[in-house]
Amino acid sequence: MAKMKIAIIGCGTIANSAHIPAYMKNEEVEIKYFCDILLHKAEKCVEKYGCGTAVEDYHVVLNDPEIEAVSVCTPNKQHAFITIDALKAGKNVLCEKPAARVYSEALAMQQAQHESGKVLNIGVVNRFNSAVNRLREIIQSGDLGEIYHVYVCFRSQRSIPGLGGAFTTKEISGGGVLIDWGVHYLDIVMYCTGDPKATSVSAKAYSKLGVDMPNYVYEGMWAEDTKDMNGTYDVDDFVTGFVRTDGPTITFNGAWAQNLGVNESYIDFLGTKGGARLNYGGDFTVYTTSCGSLVNFKPKYKDEPMFQKEIDGFINCIKTGEKLPSHIDTVIKTAEMMQAMYDSSETGKEIILG
């Protein structure tokens, strides 16, 4: 059987650390193109992985009738227009998170998917995480009772990525810690609680510690090769807020950078029969009662690589028509909620969602 031919658009960190290795392990696909506006990055991939052709114009990829699917791994600014062009060209798309910089761009992507009938999944990879799925099963089974509140914490001391580059330039990224890290945490909340509809949002985003770039002190930096000390820093490095949904209420605190040497990364689900704390990227603990006693336990389960499951799921749904939990129709709810958070911060008012 002929292998499905796919292309990688954007050959940076997330492509090399996650997408490409997962495709290489999938025996049903063949990477035909590596595409990047910096051609040397695409050429490096050809050399490293021993396959494909390096190109710098993504239209070359879209004009090739052999290509059935693409992974969009570019900076956020390019997500919407490349994805929309790909869908119009009849390609299936896996677009990295967030779907887009702003909600209106995400809506345009959703419309293009509906019009084309092709697959559009967003890289909310935690929906393929073993711990997240086991916890979701416990919540959906009713074992924790009614989940009435969720608290989200994603805080680090000094972890601003690529200072001065694309990550910290709002025109490119759309935002800072909320859109970069918060999207994952909030999406887990939505997924585990049945994707409720947000009804109102009140939030505040701060841009404080990275503004003085020459004096920013740090130990390590994600994507440090993209930093530009003469560049731009106009995004949020701390965010906090409160969300009402037609399910649980949600509160959150997130920081790329804070003047506290405590890194916290967890989500608390509070239910009427029990509660659970999910350690982001790790295990979870369930707290409940039994026979008049307080008990807690850590479930044991097989831990499967989530990026591999995401890629394998993407390829399989193209063949079967299955609609995955990462489909744009589901993920659009998180995009709307994050837009309301930024709008609330800017206006200083609570945002009511219809």
Secondary structure, DSSP 4 states (H G I P E B T S, - for coil): -PPEEEEEE--SHHIIIIIHHHHHH-TTEEEEEEE-SSHHHHHHHHHHHT-SEEES-HHHHHT-TTEEEEEE-S-HHHHHHHHHHHHHTT-EEEEESSS-SSHHHHHHHHHHHHHH---EEEE-GGGG-HHHHHHHHHHHHTTT--EEEEEEEEE-SB--SSTTSGGG-HHHHS-SHIIIIIHHHHHHHHHHTT-PPEEEEEEEEE--SSSSGGG---S--TTGGG--TTS---S-SEEEEEEEESS-EEEEEEESB-SSS--EEEEEEEESSEEEEEETTS-EEEEEEETTEEEEE--------HHHHHHHHHHHHHHH----TTBHHHHHHHHHHHHHHHHHHHHTSPEEP-
